[in-house]
Amino acid sequence: MRQRTLKNSSSLACKQIHIAENHGESYLKKCRPYADNYLAFKQAAARGLVTIPAFVEPPAL
């Protein structure tokens, strides 16, 4: 019942902002390991420890 009374209230807006902020932080925490791995791979490629594969374009249909 309370959700119906909060339709256009400022407390609902604050609640939605809080949810959006938490979602943004959790998304960044999940992206962090991928970014760290990318940087490590990029540094290894610069030192010549790994080679970046060259991809061939697929044939036209």
C-alpha distance matrix in Angstrom:
0.0 3.8 5.5 5.6 7.1 9.4 11.1 14.4 14.4 17.1 15.1 13.7 17.4 18.6 16.5 17.8 21.3 21.2 20.3 23.1 25.5 25.1 25.6 28.8 30.1 29.7 31.4 34.2 34.7 35.0 37.5 39.7 41.7 42.5 43.7 45.8 47.4 48.2 49.9 51.9 52.9 54.0 56.1 57.7 58.5 60.1 62.3 63.3 61.8 59.8 60.4 57.8 58.2 59.4 57.5 59.3 57.8 57.0 59.3 58.3 57.2
3.8 0.0 3.8 5.4 5.3 6.6 9.3 12.2 11.5 13.8 11.5 10.6 14.3 15.3 13.3 15.1 18.3 18.1 17.8 20.6 22.8 22.5 23.5 26.4 27.7 27.6 29.4 32.0 32.5 33.2 35.6 37.6 39.8 40.8 41.7 43.8 45.5 46.3 47.9 49.9 51.2 52.0 54.0 55.8 56.7 58.1 60.3 61.5 60.1 58.2 58.9 56.4 57.0 58.2 56.5 58.5 57.1 56.5 58.9 58.0 57.2
5.5 3.8 0.0 3.8 5.5 5.3 6.8 10.2 10.3 12.7 10.7 8.6 12.1 13.6 11.5 12.4 15.9 16.2 15.4 17.9 20.5 20.4 20.9 23.8 25.4 25.3 26.7 29.5 30.3 30.8 32.9 35.1 37.4 38.1 39.1 41.3 43.0 43.6 45.2 47.4 48.5 49.3 51.4 53.2 53.9 55.3 57.6 58.8 57.4 55.4 56.0 53.3 53.9 54.9 53.1 55.0 53.5 52.9 55.3 54.4 53.5
5.6 5.4 3.8 0.0 3.8 5.5 5.8 9.3 10.3 13.5 12.4 10.4 13.6 15.8 14.2 14.8 18.3 19.1 18.4 20.5 23.2 23.5 23.8 26.6 28.5 28.5 29.6 32.4 33.5 33.8 35.8 38.2 40.5 41.0 41.9 44.3 45.9 46.3 48.0 50.3 51.3 51.9 54.2 56.0 56.6 58.0 60.4 61.5 60.3 58.2 58.5 55.7 56.2 57.0 55.1 56.8 55.1 54.4 56.6 55.4 54.5
7.1 5.3 5.5 3.8 0.0 3.8 5.7 8.1 8.0 11.3 10.4 9.5 12.7 14.6 13.8 15.0 18.0 18.9 18.9 21.1 23.4 24.0 24.8 27.2 29.0 29.4 30.8 33.3 34.3 35.1 37.0 39.1 41.7 42.3 42.9 45.3 47.2 47.5 49.0 51.4 52.5 53.0 55.1 57.2 57.8 59.0 61.4 62.7 61.6 59.7 60.1 57.4 58.0 58.9 57.1 59.0 57.3 56.8 59.1 57.9 57.1
9.4 6.6 5.3 5.5 3.8 0.0 3.8 5.8 5.1 8.0 7.1 5.7 8.9 10.9 10.2 11.4 14.2 15.3 15.5 17.5 19.7 20.6 21.4 23.7 25.5 26.1 27.4 29.8 31.0 31.9 33.7 35.7 38.4 39.0 39.5 41.8 43.8 44.1 45.5 47.9 49.1 49.6 51.6 53.7 54.4 55.5 57.9 59.3 58.2 56.4 56.8 54.1 54.9 55.8 54.1 56.1 54.4 54.1 56.6 55.5 54.9
11.1 9.3 6.8 5.8 5.7 3.8 0.0 3.8 5.8 9.0 9.3 6.9 9.0 12.0 11.5 11.4 14.4 16.2 16.0 17.3 20.0 21.2 21.4 23.5 25.8 26.4 27.2 29.7 31.3 31.9 33.4 35.7 38.4 38.6 39.1 41.7 43.6 43.6 45.1 47.7 48.6 48.9 51.2 53.3 53.7 54.8 57.5 58.7 57.7 55.7 55.9 53.0 53.6 54.3 52.5 54.2 52.4 52.0 54.3 53.0 52.3
14.4 12.2 10.2 9.3 8.1 5.8 3.8 0.0 3.8 6.8 8.6 7.0 7.7 11.0 11.8 11.6 13.7 16.1 16.6 17.4 19.8 21.5 22.0 23.5 25.9 27.0 27.7 29.8 31.7 32.6 33.7 35.9 38.9 39.1 39.2 41.8 43.9 43.7 45.0 47.8 48.8 48.8 51.0 53.3 53.7 54.5 57.3 58.6 57.9 56.0 56.1 53.2 54.0 54.5 52.9 54.6 52.8 52.6 54.9 53.5 53.1
14.4 11.5 10.3 10.3 8.0 5.1 5.8 3.8 0.0 3.8 5.4 5.5 6.7 8.9 10.1 11.1 12.8 14.6 15.8 17.1 18.9 20.5 21.7 23.2 25.0 26.4 27.5 29.4 31.0 32.3 33.6 35.4 38.5 39.0 39.0 41.4 43.7 43.7 44.8 47.5 48.8 48.8 50.8 53.2 53.8 54.5 57.1 58.7 57.9 56.1 56.5 53.8 54.8 55.5 54.1 56.0 54.4 54.4 56.8 55.7 55.4
17.1 13.8 12.7 13.5 11.3 8.0 9.0 6.8 3.8 0.0 3.8 5.4 5.0 6.2 8.6 9.9 10.6 12.3 14.3 15.3 16.5 18.5 20.0 21.1 22.7 24.5 25.7 27.2 28.9 30.5 31.7 33.2 36.4 37.1 36.8 39.1 41.6 41.6 42.4 45.2 46.7 46.6 48.4 50.9 51.6 52.2 54.7 56.4 55.7 54.2 54.7 52.0 53.2 54.1 52.8 55.0 53.5 53.7 56.3 55.3 55.2
15.1 11.5 10.7 12.4 10.4 7.1 9.3 8.6 5.4 3.8 0.0 3.8 5.4 5.0 6.1 8.6 9.9 10.5 12.4 14.2 15.3 16.6 18.4 20.0 21.3 22.7 24.4 26.0 27.2 28.8 30.4 31.9 34.9 35.9 35.8 37.9 40.4 40.7 41.6 44.1 45.7 45.9 47.6 50.0 50.9 51.6 53.9 55.6 54.7 53.2 53.9 51.4 52.6 53.7 52.5 54.7 53.4 53.6 56.3 55.5 55.4
13.7 10.6 8.6 10.4 9.5 5.7 6.9 7.0 5.5 5.4 3.8 0.0 3.8 5.4 5.0 6.2 8.6 9.8 10.6 12.3 14.2 15.4 16.5 18.4 20.2 21.2 22.5 24.6 25.9 27.1 28.7 30.6 33.4 34.1 34.3 36.6 38.8 39.1 40.2 42.8 44.1 44.4 46.3 48.6 49.3 50.2 52.7 54.2 53.2 51.5 52.0 49.3 50.4 51.3 49.9 52.1 50.6 50.6 53.2 52.4 52.1
17.4 14.3 12.1 13.6 12.7 8.9 9.0 7.7 6.7 5.0 5.4 3.8 0.0 3.8 5.4 5.1 6.2 8.6 9.9 10.6 12.3 14.4 15.4 16.6 18.6 20.1 21.1 22.8 24.6 25.9 27.1 28.9 32.0 32.5 32.4 34.8 37.1 37.1 38.1 40.8 42.1 42.1 44.1 46.5 47.1 47.8 50.4 52.0 51.2 49.5 50.0 47.3 48.4 49.2 47.9 50.1 48.6 48.8 51.5 50.5 50.5
18.6 15.3 13.6 15.8 14.6 10.9 12.0 11.0 8.9 6.2 5.0 5.4 3.8 0.0 3.8 5.4 5.1 6.2 8.7 9.9 10.5 12.4 14.3 15.4 16.7 18.5 20.0 21.3 22.8 24.6 25.9 27.2 30.4 31.3 31.1 33.2 35.7 35.9 36.7 39.3 40.9 41.0 42.7 45.1 46.0 46.6 49.0 50.8 49.9 48.5 49.2 46.7 48.0 49.1 48.1 50.4 49.2 49.6 52.5 51.8 51.9
16.5 13.3 11.5 14.2 13.8 10.2 11.5 11.8 10.1 8.6 6.1 5.0 5.4 3.8 0.0 3.8 5.5 5.1 6.3 8.7 9.9 10.7 12.4 14.4 15.6 16.7 18.4 20.3 21.4 22.8 24.6 26.1 29.0 30.0 30.2 32.2 34.6 35.0 36.1 38.4 40.0 40.4 42.1 44.4 45.3 46.2 48.5 50.1 49.0 47.4 48.2 45.7 46.9 48.1 47.0 49.4 48.2 48.4 51.3 50.7 50.6
17.8 15.1 12.4 14.8 15.0 11.4 11.4 11.6 11.1 9.9 8.6 6.2 5.1 5.4 3.8 0.0 3.8 5.4 5.1 6.2 8.6 10.0 10.6 12.4 14.4 15.5 16.5 18.6 20.1 21.2 22.6 24.6 27.5 28.0 28.2 30.6 32.8 32.9 34.2 36.7 38.0 38.3 40.3 42.5 43.2 44.2 46.6 48.0 47.1 45.3 45.8 43.2 44.2 45.3 44.0 46.2 44.9 45.1 47.8 47.2 47.1
21.3 18.3 15.9 18.3 18.0 14.2 14.4 13.7 12.8 10.6 9.9 8.6 6.2 5.1 5.5 3.8 0.0 3.8 5.4 5.0 6.1 8.6 9.8 10.5 12.4 14.3 15.3 16.7 18.5 20.1 21.1 22.7 25.9 26.5 26.3 28.6 31.1 31.1 32.0 34.7 36.1 36.2 38.0 40.4 41.2 41.9 44.4 46.0 45.2 43.6 44.2 41.6 43.0 44.0 43.0 45.4 44.2 44.7 47.6 47.0 47.2
21.2 18.1 16.2 19.1 18.9 15.3 16.2 16.1 14.6 12.3 10.5 9.8 8.6 6.2 5.1 5.4 3.8 0.0 3.8 5.4 5.1 6.3 8.6 10.0 10.8 12.4 14.3 15.6 16.7 18.6 20.2 21.4 24.4 25.6 25.5 27.5 29.9 30.4 31.3 33.6 35.3 35.7 37.3 39.6 40.7 41.4 43.7 45.4 44.3 42.9 43.8 41.5 42.9 44.3 43.4 46.0 45.1 45.5 48.6 48.3 48.5
20.3 17.8 15.4 18.4 18.9 15.5 16.0 16.6 15.8 14.3 12.4 10.6 9.9 8.7 6.3 5.1 5.4 3.8 0.0 3.8 5.5 5.2 6.2 8.7 10.1 10.7 12.3 14.4 15.5 16.6 18.5 20.2 22.9 23.8 24.3 26.4 28.5 29.0 30.3 32.6 34.0 34.6 36.4 38.5 39.4 40.5 42.8 44.2 43.0 41.3 42.1 39.7 40.9 42.2 41.1 43.6 42.7 42.9 45.9 45.6 45.7
23.1 20.6 17.9 20.5 21.1 17.5 17.3 17.4 17.1 15.3 14.2 12.3 10.6 9.9 8.7 6.2 5.0 5.4 3.8 0.0 3.8 5.5 5.1 6.2 8.8 10.0 10.5 12.5 14.4 15.4 16.5 18.5 21.5 22.0 22.1 24.5 26.7 26.8 28.0 30.6 31.8 32.1 34.1 36.3 37.0 38.0 40.4 41.9 40.9 39.2 39.7 37.2 38.4 39.5 38.4 40.9 39.9 40.2 43.2 42.8 43.1
25.5 22.8 20.5 23.2 23.4 19.7 20.0 19.8 18.9 16.5 15.3 14.2 12.3 10.5 9.9 8.6 6.1 5.1 5.5 3.8 0.0 3.8 5.4 5.1 6.3 8.7 9.9 10.8 12.5 14.4 15.5 16.7 20.0 20.9 20.6 22.7 25.2 25.5 26.3 28.8 30.4 30.6 32.3 34.7 35.6 36.4 38.7 40.4 39.4 38.0 38.8 36.5 38.0 39.4 38.7 41.4 40.6 41.3 44.4 44.3 44.8
25.1 22.5 20.4 23.5 24.0 20.6 21.2 21.5 20.5 18.5 16.6 15.4 14.4 12.4 10.7 10.0 8.6 6.3 5.2 5.5 3.8 0.0 3.8 5.4 5.2 6.2 8.5 10.0 10.6 12.4 14.3 15.5 18.3 19.6 19.9 21.7 24.0 24.8 25.8 27.9 29.6 30.3 31.9 33.9 35.1 36.2 38.2 39.8 38.5 37.1 38.2 36.0 37.5 39.1 38.4 41.2 40.6 41.1 44.4 44.5 44.9
25.6 23.5 20.9 23.8 24.8 21.4 21.4 22.0 21.7 20.0 18.4 16.5 15.4 14.3 12.4 10.6 9.8 8.6 6.2 5.1 5.4 3.8 0.0 3.8 5.5 5.2 6.1 8.7 9.9 10.6 12.3 14.4 17.0 17.7 18.3 20.5 22.4 23.0 24.4 26.6 27.9 28.6 30.6 32.5 33.4 34.6 36.8 38.1 36.9 35.2 36.0 33.6 34.8 36.3 35.3 38.0 37.3 37.6 40.8 40.8 41.2
28.8 26.4 23.8 26.6 27.2 23.7 23.5 23.5 23.2 21.1 20.0 18.4 16.6 15.4 14.4 12.4 10.5 10.0 8.7 6.2 5.1 5.4 3.8 0.0 3.8 5.5 5.1 6.3 8.7 10.0 10.6 12.4 15.5 16.0 15.9 18.3 20.5 20.7 21.8 24.3 25.7 26.0 27.9 30.1 30.9 31.9 34.3 35.7 34.8 33.2 33.9 31.5 33.0 34.4 33.6 36.4 35.8 36.5 39.7 39.8 40.5
30.1 27.7 25.4 28.5 29.0 25.5 25.8 25.9 25.0 22.7 21.3 20.2 18.6 16.7 15.6 14.4 12.4 10.8 10.1 8.8 6.3 5.2 5.5 3.8 0.0 3.8 5.4 5.2 6.2 8.7 9.9 10.7 13.8 15.1 15.0 16.7 19.3 20.0 20.7 22.9 24.7 25.3 26.8 28.9 30.2 31.1 33.1 34.8 33.6 32.3 33.5 31.4 33.2 34.9 34.5 37.5 37.3 38.1 41.5 41.9 42.7
29.7 27.6 25.3 28.5 29.4 26.1 26.4 27.0 26.4 24.5 22.7 21.2 20.1 18.5 16.7 15.5 14.3 12.4 10.7 10.0 8.7 6.2 5.2 5.5 3.8 0.0 3.8 5.4 5.0 6.3 8.7 10.0 12.4 13.8 14.6 16.2 18.2 19.3 20.6 22.4 24.0 25.0 26.7 28.4 29.7 31.1 32.9 34.3 32.8 31.3 32.5 30.5 32.0 33.9 33.3 36.3 36.1 36.7 40.1 40.6 41.2
31.4 29.4 26.7 29.6 30.8 27.4 27.2 27.7 27.5 25.7 24.4 22.5 21.1 20.0 18.4 16.5 15.3 14.3 12.3 10.5 9.9 8.5 6.1 5.1 5.4 3.8 0.0 3.8 5.4 5.2 6.3 8.7 11.2 11.6 12.4 14.7 16.4 16.9 18.6 20.7 21.8 22.7 24.7 26.5 27.4 28.8 30.9 32.1 30.8 29.1 29.9 27.7 29.0 30.7 30.0 32.9 32.6 33.1 36.5 37.0 37.6
34.2 32.0 29.5 32.4 33.3 29.8 29.7 29.8 29.4 27.2 26.0 24.6 22.8 21.3 20.3 18.6 16.7 15.6 14.4 12.5 10.8 10.0 8.7 6.3 5.2 5.4 3.8 0.0 3.8 5.4 5.0 6.1 9.5 10.2 10.0 12.1 14.4 14.9 15.9 18.2 19.7 20.3 22.0 24.1 25.2 26.2 28.3 29.9 28.7 27.3 28.4 26.3 28.1 29.9 29.6 32.7 32.7 33.7 37.2 37.8 38.8
34.7 32.5 30.3 33.5 34.3 31.0 31.3 31.7 31.0 28.9 27.2 25.9 24.6 22.8 21.4 20.1 18.5 16.7 15.5 14.4 12.5 10.6 9.9 8.7 6.2 5.0 5.4 3.8 0.0 3.8 5.5 5.3 7.8 9.8 10.3 11.4 13.7 15.1 16.0 17.6 19.5 20.6 22.0 23.7 25.3 26.5 28.2 29.7 28.1 27.0 28.4 26.7 28.6 30.8 30.7 33.9 34.2 35.1 38.7 39.6 40.5
35.0 33.2 30.8 33.8 35.1 31.9 31.9 32.6 32.3 30.5 28.8 27.1 25.9 24.6 22.8 21.2 20.1 18.6 16.6 15.4 14.4 12.4 10.6 10.0 8.7 6.3 5.2 5.4 3.8 0.0 3.8 5.6 6.7 7.9 9.6 11.1 12.4 13.8 15.6 17.0 18.2 19.7 21.5 22.8 24.1 25.9 27.6 28.6 26.9 25.3 26.6 24.7 26.2 28.4 28.0 31.1 31.4 32.0 35.6 36.6 37.4
37.5 35.6 32.9 35.8 37.0 33.7 33.4 33.7 33.6 31.7 30.4 28.7 27.1 25.9 24.6 22.6 21.1 20.2 18.5 16.5 15.5 14.3 12.3 10.6 9.9 8.7 6.3 5.0 5.5 3.8 0.0 3.8 5.7 5.4 6.4 8.8 10.2 10.8 12.6 14.6 15.6 16.6 18.7 20.2 21.2 22.8 24.8 25.9 24.6 22.9 23.9 21.8 23.5 25.5 25.2 28.4 28.7 29.7 33.3 34.3 35.4
39.7 37.6 35.1 38.2 39.1 35.7 35.7 35.9 35.4 33.2 31.9 30.6 28.9 27.2 26.1 24.6 22.7 21.4 20.2 18.5 16.7 15.5 14.4 12.4 10.7 10.0 8.7 6.1 5.3 5.6 3.8 0.0 3.8 5.4 5.1 6.2 8.7 9.9 10.7 12.4 14.3 15.3 16.7 18.5 20.0 21.2 22.9 24.4 23.0 21.9 23.3 21.8 23.9 26.2 26.5 29.9 30.6 31.8 35.6 36.8 38.1
41.7 39.8 37.4 40.5 41.7 38.4 38.4 38.9 38.5 36.4 34.9 33.4 32.0 30.4 29.0 27.5 25.9 24.4 22.9 21.5 20.0 18.3 17.0 15.5 13.8 12.4 11.2 9.5 7.8 6.7 5.7 3.8 0.0 3.8 5.4 5.0 6.1 8.5 9.9 10.6 12.2 14.1 15.4 16.5 18.2 20.0 21.3 22.5 20.6 19.4 21.1 19.9 21.9 24.6 25.0 28.5 29.5 30.7 34.4 36.0 37.3
42.5 40.8 38.1 41.0 42.3 39.0 38.6 39.1 39.0 37.1 35.9 34.1 32.5 31.3 30.0 28.0 26.5 25.6 23.8 22.0 20.9 19.6 17.7 16.0 15.1 13.8 11.6 10.2 9.8 7.9 5.4 5.4 3.8 0.0 3.8 5.4 5.1 6.1 8.7 9.9 10.5 12.2 14.3 15.3 16.3 18.3 20.1 20.9 19.3 17.6 18.8 17.0 18.8 21.3 21.5 24.9 25.8 27.0 30.8 32.3 33.7
43.7 41.7 39.1 41.9 42.9 39.5 39.1 39.2 39.0 36.8 35.8 34.3 32.4 31.1 30.2 28.2 26.3 25.5 24.3 22.1 20.6 19.9 18.3 15.9 15.0 14.6 12.4 10.0 10.3 9.6 6.4 5.1 5.4 3.8 0.0 3.8 5.4 5.0 6.3 8.7 9.9 10.5 12.4 14.2 15.2 16.5 18.6 19.9 18.9 17.5 18.7 16.9 19.3 21.5 22.1 25.6 26.4 28.1 31.8 33.2 35.0
45.8 43.8 41.3 44.3 45.3 41.8 41.7 41.8 41.4 39.1 37.9 36.6 34.8 33.2 32.2 30.6 28.6 27.5 26.4 24.5 22.7 21.7 20.5 18.3 16.7 16.2 14.7 12.1 11.4 11.1 8.8 6.2 5.0 5.4 3.8 0.0 3.8 5.4 5.2 6.3 8.6 9.9 10.7 12.4 14.3 15.5 16.8 18.5 17.0 16.3 18.1 17.2 19.9 22.5 23.6 27.2 28.5 30.3 34.1 35.8 37.6
47.4 45.5 43.0 45.9 47.2 43.8 43.6 43.9 43.7 41.6 40.4 38.8 37.1 35.7 34.6 32.8 31.1 29.9 28.5 26.7 25.2 24.0 22.4 20.5 19.3 18.2 16.4 14.4 13.7 12.4 10.2 8.7 6.1 5.1 5.4 3.8 0.0 3.8 5.5 5.1 6.1 8.5 9.9 10.5 12.2 14.2 15.4 16.4 14.6 13.3 15.2 14.3 16.7 19.6 20.7 24.4 25.9 27.5 31.4 33.3 35.1
48.2 46.3 43.6 46.3 47.5 44.1 43.6 43.7 43.7 41.6 40.7 39.1 37.1 35.9 35.0 32.9 31.1 30.4 29.0 26.8 25.5 24.8 23.0 20.7 20.0 19.3 16.9 14.9 15.1 13.8 10.8 9.9 8.5 6.1 5.0 5.4 3.8 0.0 3.8 5.5 5.1 6.0 8.6 9.8 10.4 12.2 14.3 15.2 14.2 12.6 13.6 12.1 14.7 17.2 18.3 21.9 23.3 25.2 29.0 30.8 32.9
49.9 47.9 45.2 48.0 49.0 45.5 45.1 45.0 44.8 42.4 41.6 40.2 38.1 36.7 36.1 34.2 32.0 31.3 30.3 28.0 26.3 25.8 24.4 21.8 20.7 20.6 18.6 15.9 16.0 15.6 12.6 10.7 9.9 8.7 6.3 5.2 5.5 3.8 0.0 3.8 5.4 5.0 6.1 8.6 9.8 10.5 12.5 14.2 13.6 12.9 14.4 13.4 16.6 19.1 20.7 24.4 25.9 28.1 31.9 33.7 35.9
51.9 49.9 47.4 50.3 51.4 47.9 47.7 47.8 47.5 45.2 44.1 42.8 40.8 39.3 38.4 36.7 34.7 33.6 32.6 30.6 28.8 27.9 26.6 24.3 22.9 22.4 20.7 18.2 17.6 17.0 14.6 12.4 10.6 9.9 8.7 6.3 5.1 5.5 3.8 0.0 3.8 5.5 5.2 6.2 8.6 9.9 10.8 12.4 10.9 10.7 13.0 13.0 16.2 19.2 21.1 24.8 26.8 28.9 32.7 34.9 37.1
52.9 51.2 48.5 51.3 52.5 49.1 48.6 48.8 48.8 46.7 45.7 44.1 42.1 40.9 40.0 38.0 36.1 35.3 34.0 31.8 30.4 29.6 27.9 25.7 24.7 24.0 21.8 19.7 19.5 18.2 15.6 14.3 12.2 10.5 9.9 8.6 6.1 5.1 5.4 3.8 0.0 3.8 5.5 5.1 6.1 8.6 9.9 10.4 9.1 7.8 9.6 9.3 12.4 15.4 17.4 21.1 23.3 25.4 29.1 31.4 33.7
54.0 52.0 49.3 51.9 53.0 49.6 48.9 48.8 48.8 46.6 45.9 44.4 42.1 41.0 40.4 38.3 36.2 35.7 34.6 32.1 30.6 30.3 28.6 26.0 25.3 25.0 22.7 20.3 20.6 19.7 16.6 15.3 14.1 12.2 10.5 9.9 8.5 6.0 5.0 5.5 3.8 0.0 3.8 5.5 5.1 6.2 8.8 9.9 10.0 8.9 9.8 9.1 12.7 15.0 17.2 20.9 22.8 25.4 29.0 31.1 33.7
56.1 54.0 51.4 54.2 55.1 51.6 51.2 51.0 50.8 48.4 47.6 46.3 44.1 42.7 42.1 40.3 38.0 37.3 36.4 34.1 32.3 31.9 30.6 27.9 26.8 26.7 24.7 22.0 22.0 21.5 18.7 16.7 15.4 14.3 12.4 10.7 9.9 8.6 6.1 5.2 5.5 3.8 0.0 3.8 5.4 5.0 6.4 8.7 8.8 9.3 11.1 11.6 15.3 17.8 20.4 24.0 26.2 28.8 32.4 34.6 37.3
57.7 55.8 53.2 56.0 57.2 53.7 53.3 53.3 53.2 50.9 50.0 48.6 46.5 45.1 44.4 42.5 40.4 39.6 38.5 36.3 34.7 33.9 32.5 30.1 28.9 28.4 26.5 24.1 23.7 22.8 20.2 18.5 16.5 15.3 14.2 12.4 10.5 9.8 8.6 6.2 5.1 5.5 3.8 0.0 3.8 5.4 5.2 6.2 5.2 5.9 8.6 10.0 13.6 16.5 19.3 22.9 25.5 27.9 31.5 34.0 36.6
58.5 56.7 53.9 56.6 57.8 54.4 53.7 53.7 53.8 51.6 50.9 49.3 47.1 46.0 45.3 43.2 41.2 40.7 39.4 37.0 35.6 35.1 33.4 30.9 30.2 29.7 27.4 25.2 25.3 24.1 21.2 20.0 18.2 16.3 15.2 14.3 12.2 10.4 9.8 8.6 6.1 5.1 5.4 3.8 0.0 3.8 5.4 5.0 5.7 4.9 5.9 6.9 10.7 13.2 16.2 19.7 22.3 25.0 28.4 31.0 33.8
60.1 58.1 55.3 58.0 59.0 55.5 54.8 54.5 54.5 52.2 51.6 50.2 47.8 46.6 46.2 44.2 41.9 41.4 40.5 38.0 36.4 36.2 34.6 31.9 31.1 31.1 28.8 26.2 26.5 25.9 22.8 21.2 20.0 18.3 16.5 15.5 14.2 12.2 10.5 9.9 8.6 6.2 5.0 5.4 3.8 0.0 3.8 5.5 7.7 8.3 9.0 9.9 13.7 15.6 18.7 22.0 24.5 27.5 30.8 33.2 36.1
62.3 60.3 57.6 60.4 61.4 57.9 57.5 57.3 57.1 54.7 53.9 52.7 50.4 49.0 48.5 46.6 44.4 43.7 42.8 40.4 38.7 38.2 36.8 34.3 33.1 32.9 30.9 28.3 28.2 27.6 24.8 22.9 21.3 20.1 18.6 16.8 15.4 14.3 12.5 10.8 9.9 8.8 6.4 5.2 5.4 3.8 0.0 3.8 5.6 7.9 9.7 11.8 15.4 17.7 21.0 24.3 27.0 29.9 33.2 35.8 38.7
63.3 61.5 58.8 61.5 62.7 59.3 58.7 58.6 58.7 56.4 55.6 54.2 52.0 50.8 50.1 48.0 46.0 45.4 44.2 41.9 40.4 39.8 38.1 35.7 34.8 34.3 32.1 29.9 29.7 28.6 25.9 24.4 22.5 20.9 19.9 18.5 16.4 15.2 14.2 12.4 10.4 9.9 8.7 6.2 5.0 5.5 3.8 0.0 3.8 5.5 6.7 9.6 12.7 15.1 18.5 21.6 24.7 27.5 30.6 33.5 36.4
61.8 60.1 57.4 60.3 61.6 58.2 57.7 57.9 57.9 55.7 54.7 53.2 51.2 49.9 49.0 47.1 45.2 44.3 43.0 40.9 39.4 38.5 36.9 34.8 33.6 32.8 30.8 28.7 28.1 26.9 24.6 23.0 20.6 19.3 18.9 17.0 14.6 14.2 13.6 10.9 9.1 10.0 8.8 5.2 5.7 7.7 5.6 3.8 0.0 3.8 6.9 10.0 12.9 15.9 19.1 22.4 25.5 27.9 31.2 34.1 36.8
59.8 58.2 55.4 58.2 59.7 56.4 55.7 56.0 56.1 54.2 53.2 51.5 49.5 48.5 47.4 45.3 43.6 42.9 41.3 39.2 38.0 37.1 35.2 33.2 32.3 31.3 29.1 27.3 27.0 25.3 22.9 21.9 19.4 17.6 17.5 16.3 13.3 12.6 12.9 10.7 7.8 8.9 9.3 5.9 4.9 8.3 7.9 5.5 3.8 0.0 3.8 6.6 9.3 12.6 15.5 18.9 21.9 24.2 27.6 30.5 33.1
60.4 58.9 56.0 58.5 60.1 56.8 55.9 56.1 56.5 54.7 53.9 52.0 50.0 49.2 48.2 45.8 44.2 43.8 42.1 39.7 38.8 38.2 36.0 33.9 33.5 32.5 29.9 28.4 28.4 26.6 23.9 23.3 21.1 18.8 18.7 18.1 15.2 13.6 14.4 13.0 9.6 9.8 11.1 8.6 5.9 9.0 9.7 6.7 6.9 3.8 0.0 3.7 6.1 9.0 12.2 15.5 18.6 21.1 24.3 27.3 30.0
57.8 56.4 53.3 55.7 57.4 54.1 53.0 53.2 53.8 52.0 51.4 49.3 47.3 46.7 45.7 43.2 41.6 41.5 39.7 37.2 36.5 36.0 33.6 31.5 31.4 30.5 27.7 26.3 26.7 24.7 21.8 21.8 19.9 17.0 16.9 17.2 14.3 12.1 13.4 13.0 9.3 9.1 11.6 10.0 6.9 9.9 11.8 9.6 10.0 6.6 3.7 0.0 3.8 6.5 9.4 12.9 15.7 18.2 21.6 24.4 27.1
58.2 57.0 53.9 56.2 58.0 54.9 53.6 54.0 54.8 53.2 52.6 50.4 48.4 48.0 46.9 44.2 43.0 42.9 40.9 38.4 38.0 37.5 34.8 33.0 33.2 32.0 29.0 28.1 28.6 26.2 23.5 23.9 21.9 18.8 19.3 19.9 16.7 14.7 16.6 16.2 12.4 12.7 15.3 13.6 10.7 13.7 15.4 12.7 12.9 9.3 6.1 3.8 0.0 3.8 6.2 9.6 12.7 15.0 18.3 21.2 23.9
59.4 58.2 54.9 57.0 58.9 55.8 54.3 54.5 55.5 54.1 53.7 51.3 49.2 49.1 48.1 45.3 44.0 44.3 42.2 39.5 39.4 39.1 36.3 34.4 34.9 33.9 30.7 29.9 30.8 28.4 25.5 26.2 24.6 21.3 21.5 22.5 19.6 17.2 19.1 19.2 15.4 15.0 17.8 16.5 13.2 15.6 17.7 15.1 15.9 12.6 9.0 6.5 3.8 0.0 3.8 6.6 9.7 12.5 15.6 18.4 21.4
57.5 56.5 53.1 55.1 57.1 54.1 52.5 52.9 54.1 52.8 52.5 49.9 47.9 48.1 47.0 44.0 43.0 43.4 41.1 38.4 38.7 38.4 35.3 33.6 34.5 33.3 30.0 29.6 30.7 28.0 25.2 26.5 25.0 21.5 22.1 23.6 20.7 18.3 20.7 21.1 17.4 17.2 20.4 19.3 16.2 18.7 21.0 18.5 19.1 15.5 12.2 9.4 6.2 3.8 0.0 3.8 6.5 8.9 12.3 15.1 17.8
59.3 58.5 55.0 56.8 59.0 56.1 54.2 54.6 56.0 55.0 54.7 52.1 50.1 50.4 49.4 46.2 45.4 46.0 43.6 40.9 41.4 41.2 38.0 36.4 37.5 36.3 32.9 32.7 33.9 31.1 28.4 29.9 28.5 24.9 25.6 27.2 24.4 21.9 24.4 24.8 21.1 20.9 24.0 22.9 19.7 22.0 24.3 21.6 22.4 18.9 15.5 12.9 9.6 6.6 3.8 0.0 3.8 6.3 9.0 12.0 15.0
57.8 57.1 53.5 55.1 57.3 54.4 52.4 52.8 54.4 53.5 53.4 50.6 48.6 49.2 48.2 44.9 44.2 45.1 42.7 39.9 40.6 40.6 37.3 35.8 37.3 36.1 32.6 32.7 34.2 31.4 28.7 30.6 29.5 25.8 26.4 28.5 25.9 23.3 25.9 26.8 23.3 22.8 26.2 25.5 22.3 24.5 27.0 24.7 25.5 21.9 18.6 15.7 12.7 9.7 6.5 3.8 0.0 3.8 6.5 8.8 12.0
57.0 56.5 52.9 54.4 56.8 54.1 52.0 52.6 54.4 53.7 53.6 50.6 48.8 49.6 48.4 45.1 44.7 45.5 42.9 40.2 41.3 41.1 37.6 36.5 38.1 36.7 33.1 33.7 35.1 32.0 29.7 31.8 30.7 27.0 28.1 30.3 27.5 25.2 28.1 28.9 25.4 25.4 28.8 27.9 25.0 27.5 29.9 27.5 27.9 24.2 21.1 18.2 15.0 12.5 8.9 6.3 3.8 0.0 3.8 6.5 8.9
59.3 58.9 55.3 56.6 59.1 56.6 54.3 54.9 56.8 56.3 56.3 53.2 51.5 52.5 51.3 47.8 47.6 48.6 45.9 43.2 44.4 44.4 40.8 39.7 41.5 40.1 36.5 37.2 38.7 35.6 33.3 35.6 34.4 30.8 31.8 34.1 31.4 29.0 31.9 32.7 29.1 29.0 32.4 31.5 28.4 30.8 33.2 30.6 31.2 27.6 24.3 21.6 18.3 15.6 12.3 9.0 6.5 3.8 0.0 3.8 6.4
58.3 58.0 54.4 55.4 57.9 55.5 53.0 53.5 55.7 55.3 55.5 52.4 50.5 51.8 50.7 47.2 47.0 48.3 45.6 42.8 44.3 44.5 40.8 39.8 41.9 40.6 37.0 37.8 39.6 36.6 34.3 36.8 36.0 32.3 33.2 35.8 33.3 30.8 33.7 34.9 31.4 31.1 34.6 34.0 31.0 33.2 35.8 33.5 34.1 30.5 27.3 24.4 21.2 18.4 15.1 12.0 8.8 6.5 3.8 0.0 3.8
57.2 57.2 53.5 54.5 57.1 54.9 52.3 53.1 55.4 55.2 55.4 52.1 50.5 51.9 50.6 47.1 47.2 48.5 45.7 43.1 44.8 44.9 41.2 40.5 42.7 41.2 37.6 38.8 40.5 37.4 35.4 38.1 37.3 33.7 35.0 37.6 35.1 32.9 35.9 37.1 33.7 33.7 37.3 36.6 33.8 36.1 38.7 36.4 36.8 33.1 30.0 27.1 23.9 21.4 17.8 15.0 12.0 8.9 6.4 3.8 0.0
